[in-house]
């Protein structure tokens, strides 16, 4: 099952946001913003393509 994570940069000066598809939340620990800061997790949901396949 894929999870879709909505992320924002932990640096308040950086406007970057991202969405990443991961199998586990631990995978998010390896990701970093282009500015070098870590990501903050805003939300997690099932990947939209998997939700469509379940319907």
MOPAC internal coordinates of N, CA, C and O (Angstrom, degrees):
PM7 1SCF
backbone

  N    0.0000 0     0.00 0     0.00 0    0    0    0
  C    1.4485 1     0.00 0     0.00 0    1    0    0
  C    1.5280 1   108.68 1     0.00 0    2    1    0
  O    1.2310 1   120.65 1   -46.93 1    3    2    1
  N    1.3141 1   116.37 1   133.07 1    3    2    1
  C    1.4592 1   121.22 1   177.08 1    5    3    2
  C    1.5213 1   110.11 1   -95.42 1    6    5    3
  O    1.2310 1   121.52 1   -37.48 1    7    6    5
  N    1.3095 1   114.69 1   142.52 1    7    6    5
  C    1.4601 1   121.81 1   174.29 1    9    7    6
  C    1.5203 1   107.89 1  -109.44 1   10    9    7
  O    1.2310 1   120.70 1   -38.22 1   11   10    9
  N    1.2964 1   116.26 1   141.78 1   11   10    9
  C    1.4615 1   121.34 1   176.02 1   13   11   10
  C    1.5183 1   107.34 1  -106.06 1   14   13   11
  O    1.2310 1   120.94 1   -65.35 1   15   14   13
  N    1.3309 1   115.81 1   114.65 1   15   14   13
  C    1.4648 1   121.34 1  -177.54 1   17   15   14
  C    1.5189 1   109.77 1  -103.47 1   18   17   15
  O    1.2310 1   120.51 1   -51.04 1   19   18   17
  N    1.3219 1   116.63 1   128.96 1   19   18   17
  C    1.4682 1   122.01 1   174.59 1   21   19   18
  C    1.5158 1   106.82 1   -98.31 1   22   21   19
  O    1.2310 1   120.82 1   -53.83 1   23   22   21
  N    1.3350 1   116.04 1   126.17 1   23   22   21
  C    1.4624 1   122.53 1  -171.30 1   25   23   22
  C    1.5239 1   111.47 1  -125.80 1   26   25   23
  O    1.2310 1   121.31 1   -24.28 1   27   26   25
  N    1.3343 1   115.10 1   155.72 1   27   26   25
  C    1.4561 1   121.59 1   171.38 1   29   27   26
  C    1.5280 1   107.80 1  -136.82 1   30   29   27
  O    1.2310 1   120.41 1   -28.04 1   31   30   29
  N    1.3158 1   116.82 1   151.96 1   31   30   29
  C    1.4694 1   120.87 1  -179.32 1   33   31   30
  C    1.5284 1   109.76 1   -67.72 1   34   33   31
  O    1.2310 1   120.95 1   -37.09 1   35   34   33
  N    1.3329 1   115.79 1   142.91 1   35   34   33
  C    1.4657 1   120.60 1  -179.69 1   37   35   34
  C    1.5303 1   112.59 1   -76.18 1   38   37   35
  O    1.2310 1   120.16 1   167.11 1   39   38   37
  N    1.3309 1   117.31 1   -12.89 1   39   38   37
  C    1.4612 1   121.24 1   177.96 1   41   39   38
  C    1.5294 1   108.74 1   -85.05 1   42   41   39
  O    1.2310 1   119.63 1   -63.46 1   43   42   41
  N    1.3387 1   118.32 1   116.54 1   43   42   41
  C    1.4692 1   120.23 1  -178.32 1   45   43   42
  C    1.5330 1   113.93 1   -61.32 1   46   45   43
  O    1.2310 1   119.83 1   160.45 1   47   46   45
  N    1.3272 1   117.94 1   -19.55 1   47   46   45
  C    1.4678 1   122.17 1   178.85 1   49   47   46
  C    1.5302 1   111.97 1   -81.73 1   50   49   47
  O    1.2310 1   119.86 1   163.90 1   51   50   49
  N    1.3312 1   117.87 1   -16.10 1   51   50   49
  C    1.4628 1   122.41 1  -175.81 1   53   51   50
  C    1.5313 1   109.18 1   -97.41 1   54   53   51
  O    1.2310 1   119.94 1   -52.31 1   55   54   53
  N    1.3292 1   117.71 1   127.69 1   55   54   53
  C    1.4732 1   120.42 1  -177.89 1   57   55   54
  C    1.5316 1   114.24 1   -87.88 1   58   57   55
  O    1.2310 1   119.63 1  -172.95 1   59   58   57
  N    1.3366 1   118.32 1     7.05 1   59   58   57
  C    1.4666 1   121.19 1  -172.76 1   61   59   58
  C    1.5253 1   113.37 1   -68.03 1   62   61   59
  O    1.2310 1   121.61 1   -41.69 1   63   62   61
  N    1.3306 1   114.52 1   138.31 1   63   62   61
  C    1.4557 1   124.06 1   171.74 1   65   63   62
  C    1.5202 1   106.91 1  -130.97 1   66   65   63
  O    1.2310 1   120.20 1   -22.35 1   67   66   65
  N    1.3334 1   117.23 1   157.65 1   67   66   65
  C    1.4597 1   120.05 1   179.68 1   69   67   66
  C    1.5169 1   109.94 1  -154.55 1   70   69   67
  O    1.2310 1   121.41 1   -17.90 1   71   70   69
  N    1.3269 1   114.92 1   162.10 1   71   70   69
  C    1.4526 1   122.57 1   170.00 1   73   71   70
  C    1.5160 1   106.63 1  -127.19 1   74   73   71
  O    1.2310 1   120.69 1   -48.08 1   75   74   73
  N    1.3197 1   116.29 1   131.92 1   75   74   73
  C    1.4555 1   121.81 1  -179.65 1   77   75   74
  C    1.5190 1   109.62 1  -128.90 1   78   77   75
  O    1.2310 1   120.30 1   -43.09 1   79   78   77
  N    1.3236 1   117.03 1   136.91 1   79   78   77
  C    1.4546 1   122.18 1   173.61 1   81   79   78
  C    1.5275 1   107.73 1   -95.25 1   82   81   79
  O    1.2310 1   120.45 1   -56.49 1   83   82   81
  N    1.3042 1   116.75 1   123.51 1   83   82   81
  C    1.4638 1   122.51 1  -178.01 1   85   83   82
  C    1.5205 1   109.74 1  -135.86 1   86   85   83
  O    1.2310 1   121.03 1   -21.50 1   87   86   85
  N    1.3333 1   115.64 1   158.50 1   87   86   85
  C    1.4606 1   119.92 1   176.17 1   89   87   86
  C    1.5218 1   111.48 1   -88.68 1   90   89   87
  O    1.2310 1   120.45 1   150.31 1   91   90   89
  N    1.3434 1   116.74 1   -29.69 1   91   90   89
  C    1.4670 1   121.02 1   178.79 1   93   91   90
  C    1.5248 1   109.19 1  -136.58 1   94   93   91
  O    1.2310 1   120.52 1   -27.34 1   95   94   93
  N    1.3161 1   116.62 1   152.66 1   95   94   93
  C    1.4617 1   120.33 1   177.69 1   97   95   94
  C    1.5238 1   111.75 1   -65.52 1   98   97   95
  O    1.2310 1   120.03 1   154.00 1   99   98   97
  N    1.3273 1   117.55 1   -26.00 1   99   98   97
  C    1.4606 1   120.82 1   178.74 1  101   99   98
  C    1.5283 1   112.02 1   -61.43 1  102  101   99
  O    1.2310 1   120.24 1   151.28 1  103  102  101
  N    1.3382 1   117.16 1   -28.72 1  103  102  101
  C    1.4646 1   120.66 1   178.49 1  105  103  102
  C    1.5246 1   111.78 1   -61.25 1  106  105  103
  O    1.2310 1   120.26 1   152.65 1  107  106  105
  N    1.3219 1   117.10 1   -27.35 1  107  106  105
  C    1.4641 1   120.95 1  -178.93 1  109  107  106
  C    1.5243 1   111.91 1   -66.10 1  110  109  107
  O    1.2310 1   120.14 1   154.27 1  111  110  109
  N    1.3306 1   117.33 1   -25.73 1  111  110  109
  C    1.4637 1   120.81 1  -179.53 1  113  111  110
  C    1.5179 1   112.06 1   -64.67 1  114  113  111
  O    1.2310 1   120.01 1   157.11 1  115  114  113
  N    1.3320 1   117.58 1   -22.89 1  115  114  113
  C    1.4607 1   121.88 1  -178.41 1  117  115  114
  C    1.5252 1   112.72 1   -85.31 1  118  117  115
  O    1.2310 1   120.07 1   168.14 1  119  118  117
  N    1.3238 1   117.47 1   -11.86 1  119  118  117
  C    1.4627 1   121.42 1  -175.86 1  121  119  118
  C    1.5222 1   111.32 1   -89.06 1  122  121  119
  O    1.2310 1   120.97 1   -31.14 1  123  122  121
  N    1.3277 1   115.74 1   148.86 1  123  122  121
  C    1.4673 1   121.15 1   176.52 1  125  123  122
  C    1.5204 1   109.03 1  -141.34 1  126  125  123
  O    1.2310 1   121.19 1   -28.90 1  127  126  125
  N    1.3022 1   115.33 1   151.10 1  127  126  125
  C    1.4589 1   121.69 1   175.84 1  129  127  126
  C    1.5309 1   108.91 1   -67.62 1  130  129  127
  O    1.2310 1   120.55 1   -21.20 1  131  130  129
  N    1.3257 1   116.55 1   158.80 1  131  130  129
  C    1.4644 1   120.47 1   177.83 1  133  131  130
  C    1.5272 1   112.43 1   -59.63 1  134  133  131
  O    1.2310 1   120.04 1   153.97 1  135  134  133
  N    1.3434 1   117.52 1   -26.03 1  135  134  133
  C    1.4627 1   120.35 1  -179.39 1  137  135  134
  C    1.5372 1   111.15 1   -79.37 1  138  137  135
  O    1.2310 1   120.56 1   172.19 1  139  138  137
  N    1.3474 1   116.54 1    -7.81 1  139  138  137
  C    1.4594 1   120.40 1   177.92 1  141  139  138
  C    1.5170 1   114.43 1   101.83 1  142  141  139
  O    1.2310 1   120.16 1   169.91 1  143  142  141
  N    1.3114 1   117.30 1   -10.09 1  143  142  141
  C    1.4698 1   120.90 1   179.35 1  145  143  142
  C    1.5248 1   110.41 1   -83.08 1  146  145  143
  O    1.2310 1   121.25 1   -12.61 1  147  146  145
  N    1.3103 1   115.22 1   167.39 1  147  146  145
  C    1.4567 1   120.07 1   178.36 1  149  147  146
  C    1.5240 1   110.51 1   -82.37 1  150  149  147
  O    1.2310 1   121.36 1   -16.30 1  151  150  149
  N    1.3251 1   115.00 1   163.70 1  151  150  149
  C    1.4569 1   121.08 1   176.53 1  153  151  150
  C    1.5109 1   110.10 1   -92.23 1  154  153  151
  O    1.2310 1   120.56 1   -31.33 1  155  154  153
  N    1.3246 1   116.53 1   148.67 1  155  154  153
  C    1.4635 1   122.85 1   170.84 1  157  155  154
  C    1.5148 1   107.25 1  -107.20 1  158  157  155
  O    1.2310 1   120.56 1   -45.14 1  159  158  157
  N    1.3072 1   116.54 1   134.86 1  159  158  157
  C    1.4549 1   122.32 1  -178.99 1  161  159  158
  C    1.5267 1   110.21 1   -80.43 1  162  161  159
  O    1.2310 1   120.54 1   -56.46 1  163  162  161
  N    1.3335 1   116.57 1   123.54 1  163  162  161
  C    1.4617 1   121.75 1   178.86 1  165  163  162
  C    1.5215 1   111.78 1   -97.62 1  166  165  163
  O    1.2310 1   120.63 1   139.94 1  167  166  165
  N    1.3501 1   116.41 1   -40.06 1  167  166  165
  C    1.4626 1   120.51 1  -176.78 1  169  167  166
  C    1.5241 1   109.74 1  -161.74 1  170  169  167
  O    1.2310 1   121.09 1   -24.59 1  171  170  169
  N    1.3284 1   115.51 1   155.41 1  171  170  169
  C    1.4598 1   122.07 1   176.47 1  173  171  170
  C    1.5239 1   107.65 1  -134.73 1  174  173  171
  O    1.2310 1   120.91 1   -43.12 1  175  174  173
  N    1.3310 1   115.87 1   136.88 1  175  174  173
  C    1.4592 1   120.33 1   176.05 1  177  175  174
  C    1.5211 1   108.67 1  -147.14 1  178  177  175
  O    1.2310 1   120.91 1    -9.91 1  179  178  177
  N    1.3289 1   115.87 1   170.09 1  179  178  177
  C    1.4583 1   119.71 1   172.60 1  181  179  178
  C    1.5137 1   108.57 1   -65.09 1  182  181  179
  O    1.2310 1   120.85 1   -36.38 1  183  182  181
  N    1.3137 1   115.97 1   143.62 1  183  182  181
  C    1.4581 1   120.67 1   176.37 1  185  183  182
  C    1.5337 1   109.06 1   -57.36 1  186  185  183
  O    1.2310 1   119.78 1   -45.96 1  187  186  185
  N    1.3105 1   118.03 1   134.04 1  187  186  185
  C    1.4583 1   122.98 1  -174.24 1  189  187  186
  C    1.5234 1   112.34 1   -59.37 1  190  189  187
  O    1.2310 1   119.66 1   144.79 1  191  190  189
  N    1.3321 1   118.25 1   -35.21 1  191  190  189
  C    1.4561 1   120.08 1   179.54 1  193  191  190
  C    1.5237 1   110.83 1   -68.07 1  194  193  191
  O    1.2310 1   120.23 1   145.53 1  195  194  193
  N    1.3354 1   117.17 1   -34.47 1  195  194  193
  C    1.4637 1   119.97 1   177.44 1  197  195  194
  C    1.5176 1   110.80 1   -71.54 1  198  197  195
  O    1.2310 1   119.90 1   142.60 1  199  198  197
  N    1.3166 1   117.80 1   -37.40 1  199  198  197
  C    1.4543 1   121.05 1   178.03 1  201  199  198
  C    1.5234 1   109.51 1   -62.40 1  202  201  199
  O    1.2310 1   119.95 1   137.70 1  203  202  201
  N    1.3359 1   117.71 1   -42.30 1  203  202  201
  C    1.4662 1   121.33 1   178.28 1  205  203  202
  C    1.5251 1   110.52 1   -63.32 1  206  205  203
  O    1.2310 1   120.13 1   142.52 1  207  206  205
  N    1.3202 1   117.36 1   -37.48 1  207  206  205
  C    1.4678 1   121.22 1  -179.50 1  209  207  206
  C    1.5303 1   111.06 1   -69.75 1  210  209  207
  O    1.2310 1   119.89 1   152.10 1  211  210  209
  N    1.3244 1   117.82 1   -27.90 1  211  210  209
  C    1.4542 1   121.28 1  -179.78 1  213  211  210
  C    1.5268 1   112.23 1   -78.11 1  214  213  211
  O    1.2310 1   120.46 1   158.08 1  215  214  213
  N    1.3212 1   116.72 1   -21.92 1  215  214  213
  C    1.4767 1   120.62 1  -175.94 1  217  215  214
  C    1.5172 1   111.63 1   -73.85 1  218  217  215
  O    1.2310 1   120.10 1   180.00 1  219  218  217

